[in-house]
Amino acid sequence: MSLLNVKKVLSKLHRRRRAVESYEWWNHLNYAQKFSVSSLYKFGYEINFVRTIDHKSIVVMSLNGNIATVDKDGLIDTQPDIQVRNCRMNRR
């Protein structure tokens, strides 16, 4: 496949993705989380879910089986020690 064809395919994929702001969970995030989630989204990460405990939310995102979390302060952890669907995701 030529470089031109690769660029066309990537361009189509990029256009097909919804704007991150259009997801229903977007309004549940604070500004720090929105900034971090937007950054990860640009790299291809997708939102899995937002968990709220004691009025603090944590965003769980994934890309190719790799998990990343965004805490209430917008801090990104690309190697979180979390359990997702009975599968331990300890990468440290």
N, CA, C and O atoms as a CHARMM CRD file, in Angstrom:
* protein
*
  368
    1    1 MET  N      0.84900  -1.17300   0.00000 PROA 1      0.00000
    2    1 MET  CA     0.00000   0.00000   0.00000 PROA 1      0.00000
    3    1 MET  C      0.89400   1.23400   0.00000 PROA 1      0.00000
    4    1 MET  O      1.84300   1.31900   0.78000 PROA 1      0.00000
    5    2 SER  N      0.60000   2.16000  -0.84700 PROA 2      0.00000
    6    2 SER  CA     1.42000   3.36900  -0.95200 PROA 2      0.00000
    7    2 SER  C      1.13000   4.32700   0.20500 PROA 2      0.00000
    8    2 SER  O      0.11500   4.21000   0.89100 PROA 2      0.00000
    9    3 LEU  N      2.01700   5.24800   0.39500 PROA 3      0.00000
   10    3 LEU  CA     1.86200   6.24500   1.45000 PROA 3      0.00000
   11    3 LEU  C      0.58900   7.05900   1.24700 PROA 3      0.00000
   12    3 LEU  O     -0.08500   7.40200   2.21900 PROA 3      0.00000
   13    4 LEU  N      0.25800   7.36700   0.02000 PROA 4      0.00000
   14    4 LEU  CA    -0.95000   8.13200  -0.27200 PROA 4      0.00000
   15    4 LEU  C     -2.19400   7.35500   0.15900 PROA 4      0.00000
   16    4 LEU  O     -3.11400   7.93300   0.73900 PROA 4      0.00000
   17    5 ASN  N     -2.23000   6.05600  -0.12000 PROA 5      0.00000
   18    5 ASN  CA    -3.36800   5.23200   0.28700 PROA 5      0.00000
   19    5 ASN  C     -3.49000   5.14000   1.80400 PROA 5      0.00000
   20    5 ASN  O     -4.59400   5.16800   2.34700 PROA 5      0.00000
   21    6 VAL  N     -2.36100   5.03200   2.47700 PROA 6      0.00000
   22    6 VAL  CA    -2.37300   4.97600   3.94100 PROA 6      0.00000
   23    6 VAL  C     -2.94000   6.27500   4.50300 PROA 6      0.00000
   24    6 VAL  O     -3.74700   6.25400   5.43200 PROA 6      0.00000
   25    7 LYS  N     -2.51800   7.40100   3.94000 PROA 7      0.00000
   26    7 LYS  CA    -3.02900   8.69400   4.39300 PROA 7      0.00000
   27    7 LYS  C     -4.53800   8.79400   4.17600 PROA 7      0.00000
   28    7 LYS  O     -5.24100   9.34100   5.02600 PROA 7      0.00000
   29    8 LYS  N     -5.04500   8.28400   3.06900 PROA 8      0.00000
   30    8 LYS  CA    -6.48400   8.32600   2.78900 PROA 8      0.00000
   31    8 LYS  C     -7.24900   7.48300   3.79300 PROA 8      0.00000
   32    8 LYS  O     -8.28800   7.90600   4.30100 PROA 8      0.00000
   33    9 VAL  N     -6.74100   6.29100   4.08200 PROA 9      0.00000
   34    9 VAL  CA    -7.41300   5.40100   5.04100 PROA 9      0.00000
   35    9 VAL  C     -7.43800   6.03700   6.42900 PROA 9      0.00000
   36    9 VAL  O     -8.47300   6.04400   7.09500 PROA 9      0.00000
   37   10 LEU  N     -6.30200   6.56800   6.85900 PROA 10     0.00000
   38   10 LEU  CA    -6.24700   7.21700   8.16600 PROA 10     0.00000
   39   10 LEU  C     -7.15400   8.43300   8.23000 PROA 10     0.00000
   40   10 LEU  O     -7.77800   8.69100   9.26000 PROA 10     0.00000
   41   11 SER  N     -7.23200   9.17500   7.14600 PROA 11     0.00000
   42   11 SER  CA    -8.10100  10.33900   7.09600 PROA 11     0.00000
   43   11 SER  C     -9.56900   9.93400   7.25200 PROA 11     0.00000
   44   11 SER  O    -10.32600  10.58900   7.96800 PROA 11     0.00000
   45   12 LYS  N     -9.96300   8.85300   6.58200 PROA 12     0.00000
   46   12 LYS  CA   -11.34500   8.37500   6.69700 PROA 12     0.00000
   47   12 LYS  C    -11.64500   7.90900   8.10600 PROA 12     0.00000
   48   12 LYS  O    -12.71500   8.19500   8.64100 PROA 12     0.00000
   49   13 LEU  N    -10.70100   7.18600   8.71700 PROA 13     0.00000
   50   13 LEU  CA   -10.90600   6.72600  10.08800 PROA 13     0.00000
   51   13 LEU  C    -11.02100   7.90000  11.03900 PROA 13     0.00000
   52   13 LEU  O    -11.86100   7.89300  11.93900 PROA 13     0.00000
   53   14 HSD  N    -10.19300   8.89600  10.85100 PROA 14     0.00000
   54   14 HSD  CA   -10.22500  10.06100  11.71900 PROA 14     0.00000
   55   14 HSD  C    -11.56100  10.79100  11.61000 PROA 14     0.00000
   56   14 HSD  O    -12.10400  11.24400  12.61800 PROA 14     0.00000
   57   15 ARG  N    -12.08600  10.90600  10.40900 PROA 15     0.00000
   58   15 ARG  CA   -13.36000  11.60400  10.21200 PROA 15     0.00000
   59   15 ARG  C    -14.52900  10.81600  10.77400 PROA 15     0.00000
   60   15 ARG  O    -15.53700  11.40800  11.15800 PROA 15     0.00000
   61   16 ARG  N    -14.41900   9.49900  10.83200 PROA 16     0.00000
   62   16 ARG  CA   -15.52000   8.67500  11.33000 PROA 16     0.00000
   63   16 ARG  C    -15.68800   8.74300  12.83500 PROA 16     0.00000
   64   16 ARG  O    -16.77700   8.48000  13.34400 PROA 16     0.00000
   65   17 ARG  N    -14.65200   9.08300  13.54500 PROA 17     0.00000
   66   17 ARG  CA   -14.74200   9.14400  15.00100 PROA 17     0.00000
   67   17 ARG  C    -15.58200  10.33200  15.42700 PROA 17     0.00000
   68   17 ARG  O    -15.46100  11.42900  14.88300 PROA 17     0.00000
   69   18 ARG  N    -16.43000  10.09300  16.40500 PROA 18     0.00000
   70   18 ARG  CA   -17.23100  11.17100  16.95800 PROA 18     0.00000
   71   18 ARG  C    -16.33700  12.14500  17.71000 PROA 18     0.00000
   72   18 ARG  O    -15.26400  11.78500  18.19500 PROA 18     0.00000
   73   19 ALA  N    -16.79200  13.35600  17.79300 PROA 19     0.00000
   74   19 ALA  CA   -16.07900  14.33000  18.62500 PROA 19     0.00000
   75   19 ALA  C    -16.18800  13.87400  20.06800 PROA 19     0.00000
   76   19 ALA  O    -17.25400  13.44400  20.50700 PROA 19     0.00000
   77   20 VAL  N    -15.10000  13.96400  20.80300 PROA 20     0.00000
   78   20 VAL  CA   -15.09000  13.48100  22.17900 PROA 20     0.00000
   79   20 VAL  C    -16.14500  14.20800  23.02300 PROA 20     0.00000
   80   20 VAL  O    -16.68400  13.63500  23.97000 PROA 20     0.00000
   81   21 GLU  N    -16.43300  15.44200  22.69000 PROA 21     0.00000
   82   21 GLU  CA   -17.41600  16.22200  23.44100 PROA 21     0.00000
   83   21 GLU  C    -18.84700  15.72100  23.25000 PROA 21     0.00000
   84   21 GLU  O    -19.73100  16.09700  24.01900 PROA 21     0.00000
   85   22 SER  N    -19.09200  14.88600  22.24700 PROA 22     0.00000
   86   22 SER  CA   -20.45300  14.43800  21.96700 PROA 22     0.00000
   87   22 SER  C    -20.87300  13.23600  22.81000 PROA 22     0.00000
   88   22 SER  O    -22.04700  12.86800  22.80200 PROA 22     0.00000
   89   23 TYR  N    -19.95800  12.62700  23.52600 PROA 23     0.00000
   90   23 TYR  CA   -20.31100  11.47800  24.36000 PROA 23     0.00000
   91   23 TYR  C    -21.10900  11.93300  25.57700 PROA 23     0.00000
   92   23 TYR  O    -20.87400  13.01500  26.11400 PROA 23     0.00000
   93   24 GLU  N    -22.05200  11.09800  26.00700 PROA 24     0.00000
   94   24 GLU  CA   -22.94800  11.47400  27.09900 PROA 24     0.00000
   95   24 GLU  C    -22.21300  11.69900  28.42300 PROA 24     0.00000
   96   24 GLU  O    -22.69200  12.46300  29.26100 PROA 24     0.00000
   97   25 TRP  N    -21.08000  11.06400  28.62700 PROA 25     0.00000
   98   25 TRP  CA   -20.35400  11.19400  29.88500 PROA 25     0.00000
   99   25 TRP  C    -19.55200  12.48500  29.96000 PROA 25     0.00000
  100   25 TRP  O    -19.07700  12.84700  31.03600 PROA 25     0.00000
  101   26 TRP  N    -19.38800  13.19100  28.84100 PROA 26     0.00000
  102   26 TRP  CA   -18.54400  14.38100  28.78300 PROA 26     0.00000
  103   26 TRP  C    -18.92500  15.41700  29.83800 PROA 26     0.00000
  104   26 TRP  O    -18.05000  16.00700  30.47000 PROA 26     0.00000
  105   27 ASN  N    -20.21700  15.64000  30.02900 PROA 27     0.00000
  106   27 ASN  CA   -20.67400  16.66200  30.97600 PROA 27     0.00000
  107   27 ASN  C    -20.45200  16.26400  32.43100 PROA 27     0.00000
  108   27 ASN  O    -20.61900  17.09300  33.32500 PROA 27     0.00000
  109   28 HSD  N    -20.07900  15.01400  32.68500 PROA 28     0.00000
  110   28 HSD  CA   -19.82100  14.56100  34.04700 PROA 28     0.00000
  111   28 HSD  C    -18.36000  14.76100  34.45900 PROA 28     0.00000
  112   28 HSD  O    -17.99500  14.49300  35.60400 PROA 28     0.00000
  113   29 LEU  N    -17.53400  15.22700  33.53700 PROA 29     0.00000
  114   29 LEU  CA   -16.11100  15.41300  33.81600 PROA 29     0.00000
  115   29 LEU  C    -15.81300  16.86500  34.17600 PROA 29     0.00000
  116   29 LEU  O    -16.49400  17.78100  33.71600 PROA 29     0.00000
  117   30 ASN  N    -14.78900  17.06200  35.00400 PROA 30     0.00000
  118   30 ASN  CA   -14.36600  18.42800  35.29900 PROA 30     0.00000
  119   30 ASN  C    -13.40200  18.89300  34.20200 PROA 30     0.00000
  120   30 ASN  O    -13.05600  18.12300  33.30600 PROA 30     0.00000
  121   31 TYR  N    -12.97700  20.14200  34.28000 PROA 31     0.00000
  122   31 TYR  CA   -12.14800  20.70000  33.20700 PROA 31     0.00000
  123   31 TYR  C    -10.80100  19.99000  33.08000 PROA 31     0.00000
  124   31 TYR  O    -10.32200  19.77100  31.96700 PROA 31     0.00000
  125   32 ALA  N    -10.19000  19.63000  34.20200 PROA 32     0.00000
  126   32 ALA  CA    -8.90200  18.93600  34.15000 PROA 32     0.00000
  127   32 ALA  C     -9.04900  17.58400  33.45800 PROA 32     0.00000
  128   32 ALA  O     -8.20900  17.20200  32.64300 PROA 32     0.00000
  129   33 GLN  N    -10.11600  16.86600  33.78500 PROA 33     0.00000
  130   33 GLN  CA   -10.35700  15.57100  33.14800 PROA 33     0.00000
  131   33 GLN  C    -10.65500  15.73700  31.66100 PROA 33     0.00000
  132   33 GLN  O    -10.18400  14.94900  30.84100 PROA 33     0.00000
  133   34 LYS  N    -11.42200  16.74000  31.31700 PROA 34     0.00000
  134   34 LYS  CA   -11.74400  16.96900  29.90500 PROA 34     0.00000
  135   34 LYS  C    -10.48300  17.20600  29.08100 PROA 34     0.00000
  136   34 LYS  O    -10.35700  16.70000  27.96600 PROA 34     0.00000
  137   35 PHE  N     -9.55700  17.97300  29.63000 PROA 35     0.00000
  138   35 PHE  CA    -8.31700  18.24600  28.91600 PROA 35     0.00000
  139   35 PHE  C     -7.52600  16.95300  28.70700 PROA 35     0.00000
  140   35 PHE  O     -7.06000  16.68500  27.59900 PROA 35     0.00000
  141   36 SER  N     -7.37200  16.15300  29.76300 PROA 36     0.00000
  142   36 SER  CA    -6.59600  14.91500  29.67400 PROA 36     0.00000
  143   36 SER  C     -7.26800  13.88200  28.78100 PROA 36     0.00000
  144   36 SER  O     -6.60500  13.22200  27.98100 PROA 36     0.00000
  145   37 VAL  N     -8.58100  13.74100  28.91600 PROA 37     0.00000
  146   37 VAL  CA    -9.31700  12.79100  28.08000 PROA 37     0.00000
  147   37 VAL  C     -9.20500  13.19300  26.60800 PROA 37     0.00000
  148   37 VAL  O     -9.02800  12.33500  25.74400 PROA 37     0.00000
  149   38 SER  N     -9.30700  14.47200  26.32500 PROA 38     0.00000
  150   38 SER  CA    -9.17000  14.94600  24.93700 PROA 38     0.00000
  151   38 SER  C     -7.79300  14.60200  24.38300 PROA 38     0.00000
  152   38 SER  O     -7.66500  14.19900  23.22700 PROA 38     0.00000
  153   39 SER  N     -6.76800  14.75900  25.20700 PROA 39     0.00000
  154   39 SER  CA    -5.40800  14.44100  24.77000 PROA 39     0.00000
  155   39 SER  C     -5.27100  12.96200  24.44500 PROA 39     0.00000
  156   39 SER  O     -4.73000  12.60900  23.39800 PROA 39     0.00000
  157   40 LEU  N     -5.75400  12.09000  25.32700 PROA 40     0.00000
  158   40 LEU  CA    -5.67300  10.65000  25.07900 PROA 40     0.00000
  159   40 LEU  C     -6.51000  10.25400  23.86900 PROA 40     0.00000
  160   40 LEU  O     -6.12200   9.38000  23.09400 PROA 40     0.00000
  161   41 TYR  N     -7.65700  10.90000  23.71600 PROA 41     0.00000
  162   41 TYR  CA    -8.55300  10.59800  22.59600 PROA 41     0.00000
  163   41 TYR  C     -7.86700  10.87800  21.26000 PROA 41     0.00000
  164   41 TYR  O     -8.04700  10.13900  20.29200 PROA 41     0.00000
  165   42 LYS  N     -7.08500  11.94500  21.21800 PROA 42     0.00000
  166   42 LYS  CA    -6.35700  12.28700  19.98700 PROA 42     0.00000
  167   42 LYS  C     -5.33800  11.22100  19.60800 PROA 42     0.00000
  168   42 LYS  O     -4.99900  11.07200  18.43400 PROA 42     0.00000
  169   43 PHE  N     -4.84700  10.47700  20.60200 PROA 43     0.00000
  170   43 PHE  CA    -3.89700   9.40100  20.34100 PROA 43     0.00000
  171   43 PHE  C     -4.59800   8.08200  20.01800 PROA 43     0.00000
  172   43 PHE  O     -3.93800   7.08100  19.73800 PROA 43     0.00000
  173   44 GLY  N     -5.93600   8.07800  20.05500 PROA 44     0.00000
  174   44 GLY  CA    -6.67900   6.88100  19.69100 PROA 44     0.00000
  175   44 GLY  C     -7.35200   6.15700  20.84300 PROA 44     0.00000
  176   44 GLY  O     -8.06500   5.17800  20.61900 PROA 44     0.00000
  177   45 TYR  N     -7.14000   6.61500  22.07500 PROA 45     0.00000
  178   45 TYR  CA    -7.78900   5.97900  23.21800 PROA 45     0.00000
  179   45 TYR  C     -9.30000   6.17400  23.13100 PROA 45     0.00000
  180   45 TYR  O     -9.78200   7.20500  22.66000 PROA 45     0.00000
  181   46 GLU  N    -10.03200   5.17300  23.59000 PROA 46     0.00000
  182   46 GLU  CA   -11.49000   5.23700  23.66000 PROA 46     0.00000
  183   46 GLU  C    -11.91600   5.14600  25.12200 PROA 46     0.00000
  184   46 GLU  O    -11.25200   4.50200  25.93400 PROA 46     0.00000
  185   47 ILE  N    -13.01500   5.78900  25.43900 PROA 47     0.00000
  186   47 ILE  CA   -13.53900   5.72600  26.79400 PROA 47     0.00000
  187   47 ILE  C    -14.18000   4.36600  27.02700 PROA 47     0.00000
  188   47 ILE  O    -14.94400   3.88800  26.18900 PROA 47     0.00000
  189   48 ASN  N    -13.87500   3.74400  28.15400 PROA 48     0.00000
  190   48 ASN  CA   -14.54300   2.50900  28.53600 PROA 48     0.00000
  191   48 ASN  C    -15.70300   2.81300  29.47800 PROA 48     0.00000
  192   48 ASN  O    -16.83200   2.36900  29.26800 PROA 48     0.00000
  193   49 PHE  N    -15.39700   3.57900  30.51800 PROA 49     0.00000
  194   49 PHE  CA   -16.44300   3.97800  31.45300 PROA 49     0.00000
  195   49 PHE  C    -15.90400   5.06800  32.37300 PROA 49     0.00000
  196   49 PHE  O    -14.70000   5.31200  32.45200 PROA 49     0.00000
  197   50 VAL  N    -16.84100   5.71400  33.06400 PROA 50     0.00000
  198   50 VAL  CA   -16.50400   6.69500  34.09000 PROA 50     0.00000
  199   50 VAL  C    -17.08500   6.16300  35.38700 PROA 50     0.00000
  200   50 VAL  O    -18.28000   5.87700  35.46500 PROA 50     0.00000
  201   51 ARG  N    -16.25700   6.03100  36.39400 PROA 51     0.00000
  202   51 ARG  CA   -16.70300   5.52400  37.68600 PROA 51     0.00000
  203   51 ARG  C    -16.69700   6.67200  38.67300 PROA 51     0.00000
  204   51 ARG  O    -15.70000   7.38700  38.77800 PROA 51     0.00000
  205   52 THR  N    -17.79500   6.86700  39.40400 PROA 52     0.00000
  206   52 THR  CA   -17.87200   7.91600  40.41000 PROA 52     0.00000
  207   52 THR  C    -18.04000   7.28300  41.77600 PROA 52     0.00000
  208   52 THR  O    -18.97500   6.51900  42.01600 PROA 52     0.00000
  209   53 ILE  N    -17.11300   7.61700  42.67400 PROA 53     0.00000
  210   53 ILE  CA   -17.15400   7.11900  44.04700 PROA 53     0.00000
  211   53 ILE  C    -16.91900   8.31300  44.95800 PROA 53     0.00000
  212   53 ILE  O    -15.92800   9.03000  44.81400 PROA 53     0.00000
  213   54 ASP  N    -17.83800   8.52300  45.90100 PROA 54     0.00000
  214   54 ASP  CA   -17.73200   9.65500  46.83800 PROA 54     0.00000
  215   54 ASP  C    -17.55800  10.98300  46.11700 PROA 54     0.00000
  216   54 ASP  O    -16.71600  11.79200  46.50700 PROA 54     0.00000
  217   55 HSD  N    -18.33100  11.21400  45.08700 PROA 55     0.00000
  218   55 HSD  CA   -18.33500  12.44700  44.30900 PROA 55     0.00000
  219   55 HSD  C    -17.01500  12.72300  43.59000 PROA 55     0.00000
  220   55 HSD  O    -16.74600  13.85700  43.19300 PROA 55     0.00000
  221   56 LYS  N    -16.19800  11.68900  43.42300 PROA 56     0.00000
  222   56 LYS  CA   -14.94800  11.80300  42.66700 PROA 56     0.00000
  223   56 LYS  C    -15.02700  10.81900  41.51100 PROA 56     0.00000
  224   56 LYS  O    -15.32100   9.63900  41.70300 PROA 56     0.00000
  225   57 SER  N    -14.76000  11.31600  40.30900 PROA 57     0.00000
  226   57 SER  CA   -14.85600  10.42900  39.15200 PROA 57     0.00000
  227   57 SER  C    -13.47800  10.04800  38.63900 PROA 57     0.00000
  228   57 SER  O    -12.52300  10.82000  38.72600 PROA 57     0.00000
  229   58 ILE  N    -13.40000   8.83900  38.10500 PROA 58     0.00000
  230   58 ILE  CA   -12.19200   8.35400  37.45600 PROA 58     0.00000
  231   58 ILE  C    -12.61700   7.84400  36.08700 PROA 58     0.00000
  232   58 ILE  O    -13.59700   7.10800  35.96500 PROA 58     0.00000
  233   59 VAL  N    -11.88200   8.23600  35.06900 PROA 59     0.00000
  234   59 VAL  CA   -12.18900   7.86000  33.69600 PROA 59     0.00000
  235   59 VAL  C    -11.26200   6.70700  33.31500 PROA 59     0.00000
  236   59 VAL  O    -10.05000   6.78400  33.51900 PROA 59     0.00000
  237   60 VAL  N    -11.83500   5.64600  32.76300 PROA 60     0.00000
  238   60 VAL  CA   -11.04300   4.50900  32.31600 PROA 60     0.00000
  239   60 VAL  C    -11.12400   4.45800  30.79500 PROA 60     0.00000
  240   60 VAL  O    -12.20900   4.40100  30.21600 PROA 60     0.00000
  241   61 MET  N     -9.94800   4.47900  30.16000 PROA 61     0.00000
  242   61 MET  CA    -9.85100   4.48600  28.70600 PROA 61     0.00000
  243   61 MET  C     -8.94300   3.35200  28.26300 PROA 61     0.00000
  244   61 MET  O     -8.14900   2.84100  29.05300 PROA 61     0.00000
  245   62 SER  N     -9.06000   2.95700  26.99600 PROA 62     0.00000
  246   62 SER  CA    -8.18200   1.89100  26.50700 PROA 62     0.00000
  247   62 SER  C     -7.80500   2.12200  25.04500 PROA 62     0.00000
  248   62 SER  O     -8.50200   2.79900  24.28900 PROA 62     0.00000
  249   63 LEU  N     -6.67100   1.52600  24.68600 PROA 63     0.00000
  250   63 LEU  CA    -6.16800   1.54000  23.31900 PROA 63     0.00000
  251   63 LEU  C     -5.40700   0.24200  23.10600 PROA 63     0.00000
  252   63 LEU  O     -4.40000  -0.00600  23.77000 PROA 63     0.00000
  253   64 ASN  N     -5.88000  -0.58100  22.19100 PROA 64     0.00000
  254   64 ASN  CA    -5.21900  -1.85700  21.87300 PROA 64     0.00000
  255   64 ASN  C     -4.96400  -2.70500  23.11100 PROA 64     0.00000
  256   64 ASN  O     -3.90000  -3.31100  23.24300 PROA 64     0.00000
  257   65 GLY  N     -5.92300  -2.75100  24.00700 PROA 65     0.00000
  258   65 GLY  CA    -5.78800  -3.56400  25.21200 PROA 65     0.00000
  259   65 GLY  C     -5.01900  -2.90600  26.33700 PROA 65     0.00000
  260   65 GLY  O     -4.92100  -3.47300  27.42500 PROA 65     0.00000
  261   66 ASN  N     -4.47700  -1.73600  26.10700 PROA 66     0.00000
  262   66 ASN  CA    -3.76600  -0.99500  27.15100 PROA 66     0.00000
  263   66 ASN  C     -4.73800  -0.05200  27.83900 PROA 66     0.00000
  264   66 ASN  O     -5.48300   0.67800  27.18300 PROA 66     0.00000
  265   67 ILE  N     -4.72500  -0.07300  29.16400 PROA 67     0.00000
  266   67 ILE  CA    -5.64300   0.73100  29.95700 PROA 67     0.00000
  267   67 ILE  C     -4.94300   1.99800  30.43300 PROA 67     0.00000
  268   67 ILE  O     -3.75800   1.98000  30.76600 PROA 67     0.00000
  269   68 ALA  N     -5.68900   3.09600  30.46100 PROA 68     0.00000
  270   68 ALA  CA    -5.22200   4.35500  31.05100 PROA 68     0.00000
  271   68 ALA  C     -6.36400   4.92400  31.87600 PROA 68     0.00000
  272   68 ALA  O     -7.53200   4.77200  31.51700 PROA 68     0.00000
  273   69 THR  N     -6.03100   5.57300  32.97100 PROA 69     0.00000
  274   69 THR  CA    -7.05300   6.21500  33.78500 PROA 69     0.00000
  275   69 THR  C     -6.74400   7.70200  33.90900 PROA 69     0.00000
  276   69 THR  O     -5.59600   8.13000  33.79600 PROA 69     0.00000
  277   70 VAL  N     -7.78800   8.46600  34.14100 PROA 70     0.00000
  278   70 VAL  CA    -7.66200   9.90500  34.37900 PROA 70     0.00000
  279   70 VAL  C     -8.38000  10.19500  35.68300 PROA 70     0.00000
  280   70 VAL  O     -9.58000   9.94500  35.80300 PROA 70     0.00000
  281   71 ASP  N     -7.65500  10.72000  36.66200 PROA 71     0.00000
  282   71 ASP  CA    -8.26600  10.98200  37.96300 PROA 71     0.00000
  283   71 ASP  C     -8.92000  12.36400  38.00200 PROA 71     0.00000
  284   71 ASP  O     -8.95200  13.07500  36.99700 PROA 71     0.00000
  285   72 LYS  N     -9.44000  12.73400  39.17200 PROA 72     0.00000
  286   72 LYS  CA   -10.17600  13.99300  39.31500 PROA 72     0.00000
  287   72 LYS  C     -9.31500  15.22400  39.05300 PROA 72     0.00000
  288   72 LYS  O     -9.83500  16.28900  38.72000 PROA 72     0.00000
  289   73 ASP  N     -8.00300  15.07800  39.20100 PROA 73     0.00000
  290   73 ASP  CA    -7.08800  16.18800  38.94600 PROA 73     0.00000
  291   73 ASP  C     -6.58300  16.22000  37.51200 PROA 73     0.00000
  292   73 ASP  O     -5.78000  17.08100  37.15100 PROA 73     0.00000
  293   74 GLY  N     -7.05300  15.27900  36.68800 PROA 74     0.00000
  294   74 GLY  CA    -6.63000  15.22200  35.30000 PROA 74     0.00000
  295   74 GLY  C     -5.33000  14.46800  35.08900 PROA 74     0.00000
  296   74 GLY  O     -4.79200  14.45800  33.98200 PROA 74     0.00000
  297   75 LEU  N     -4.81900  13.83700  36.14100 PROA 75     0.00000
  298   75 LEU  CA    -3.57500  13.08500  36.02700 PROA 75     0.00000
  299   75 LEU  C     -3.81700  11.77100  35.29600 PROA 75     0.00000
  300   75 LEU  O     -4.74000  11.02600  35.62600 PROA 75     0.00000
  301   76 ILE  N     -2.98700  11.49500  34.30700 PROA 76     0.00000
  302   76 ILE  CA    -3.11300  10.30100  33.48000 PROA 76     0.00000
  303   76 ILE  C     -2.19300   9.22400  34.02800 PROA 76     0.00000
  304   76 ILE  O     -1.00900   9.46500  34.26200 PROA 76     0.00000
  305   77 ASP  N     -2.74600   8.03400  34.23000 PROA 77     0.00000
  306   77 ASP  CA    -1.95700   6.87300  34.65500 PROA 77     0.00000
  307   77 ASP  C     -2.06900   5.83100  33.54700 PROA 77     0.00000
  308   77 ASP  O     -3.14000   5.26000  33.33800 PROA 77     0.00000
  309   78 THR  N     -0.98100   5.58400  32.84200 PROA 78     0.00000
  310   78 THR  CA    -1.00000   4.62800  31.73600 PROA 78     0.00000
  311   78 THR  C     -0.68000   3.20500  32.18900 PROA 78     0.00000
  312   78 THR  O     -0.66800   2.28100  31.37600 PROA 78     0.00000
  313   79 GLN  N     -0.42400   3.02900  33.47500 PROA 79     0.00000
  314   79 GLN  CA    -0.19800   1.69600  34.02600 PROA 79     0.00000
  315   79 GLN  C     -0.95400   1.54400  35.33900 PROA 79     0.00000
  316   79 GLN  O     -0.34600   1.28400  36.37700 PROA 79     0.00000
  317   80 PRO  N     -2.27300   1.70500  35.30200 PROA 80     0.00000
  318   80 PRO  CA    -3.04400   1.64400  36.54800 PROA 80     0.00000
  319   80 PRO  C     -3.15600   0.22100  37.08000 PROA 80     0.00000
  320   80 PRO  O     -3.12800  -0.74800  36.32200 PROA 80     0.00000
  321   81 ASP  N     -3.28100   0.11900  38.36900 PROA 81     0.00000
  322   81 ASP  CA    -3.50500  -1.16200  39.02200 PROA 81     0.00000
  323   81 ASP  C     -5.00500  -1.24100  39.31600 PROA 81     0.00000
  324   81 ASP  O     -5.45400  -0.89900  40.41000 PROA 81     0.00000
  325   82 ILE  N     -5.76600  -1.69500  38.32800 PROA 82     0.00000
  326   82 ILE  CA    -7.21700  -1.75600  38.46500 PROA 82     0.00000
  327   82 ILE  C     -7.72300  -3.12300  38.03200 PROA 82     0.00000
  328   82 ILE  O     -7.02600  -3.88600  37.36200 PROA 82     0.00000
  329   83 GLN  N     -8.93900  -3.40500  38.42800 PROA 83     0.00000
  330   83 GLN  CA    -9.58100  -4.64800  38.01300 PROA 83     0.00000
  331   83 GLN  C    -10.74100  -4.28900  37.08500 PROA 83     0.00000
  332   83 GLN  O    -11.62900  -3.51800  37.44700 PROA 83     0.00000
  333   84 VAL  N    -10.71400  -4.86100  35.88800 PROA 84     0.00000
  334   84 VAL  CA   -11.75700  -4.61400  34.89600 PROA 84     0.00000
  335   84 VAL  C    -12.35100  -5.95600  34.48500 PROA 84     0.00000
  336   84 VAL  O    -11.63600  -6.82800  33.99200 PROA 84     0.00000
  337   85 ARG  N    -13.65400  -6.12300  34.68600 PROA 85     0.00000
  338   85 ARG  CA   -14.34700  -7.37000  34.32700 PROA 85     0.00000
  339   85 ARG  C    -13.62200  -8.62200  34.81200 PROA 85     0.00000
  340   85 ARG  O    -13.32300  -9.52000  34.02500 PROA 85     0.00000
  341   86 ASN  N    -13.35300  -8.67200  36.06600 PROA 86     0.00000
  342   86 ASN  CA   -12.72100  -9.82400  36.70400 PROA 86     0.00000
  343   86 ASN  C    -11.34400 -10.15300  36.13600 PROA 86     0.00000
  344   86 ASN  O    -10.87000 -11.27900  36.28900 PROA 86     0.00000
  345   87 CYS  N    -10.69900  -9.19800  35.48900 PROA 87     0.00000
  346   87 CYS  CA    -9.36900  -9.41300  34.90900 PROA 87     0.00000
  347   87 CYS  C     -8.43100  -8.36900  35.49000 PROA 87     0.00000
  348   87 CYS  O     -8.57800  -7.18200  35.19800 PROA 87     0.00000
  349   88 ARG  N     -7.49100  -8.77500  36.28900 PROA 88     0.00000
  350   88 ARG  CA    -6.56900  -7.82800  36.94200 PROA 88     0.00000
  351   88 ARG  C     -5.66500  -7.17300  35.89700 PROA 88     0.00000
  352   88 ARG  O     -5.05500  -7.86000  35.07900 PROA 88     0.00000
  353   89 MET  N     -5.58400  -5.85200  35.93000 PROA 89     0.00000
  354   89 MET  CA    -4.78800  -5.10200  34.96100 PROA 89     0.00000
  355   89 MET  C     -3.59600  -4.46900  35.67200 PROA 89     0.00000
  356   89 MET  O     -3.37900  -3.26300  35.55400 PROA 89     0.00000
  357   90 ASN  N     -2.83500  -5.25000  36.39400 PROA 90     0.00000
  358   90 ASN  CA    -1.66000  -4.72900  37.08700 PROA 90     0.00000
  359   90 ASN  C     -0.47300  -4.77300  36.13700 PROA 90     0.00000
  360   90 ASN  O      0.00100  -5.85800  35.80200 PROA 90     0.00000
  361   91 ARG  N      0.01100  -3.63600  35.70000 PROA 91     0.00000
  362   91 ARG  CA     1.08200  -3.57700  34.71100 PROA 91     0.00000
  363   91 ARG  C      2.37600  -3.05400  35.32200 PROA 91     0.00000
  364   91 ARG  O      3.31800  -2.76800  34.58300 PROA 91     0.00000
  365   92 ARG  N      2.45500  -2.92400  36.60400 PROA 92     0.00000
  366   92 ARG  CA     3.67600  -2.39500  37.24600 PROA 92     0.00000
  367   92 ARG  C      4.60200  -3.49200  37.61300 PROA 92     0.00000
  368   92 ARG  O      5.67500  -3.23700  38.16000 PROA 92     0.00000
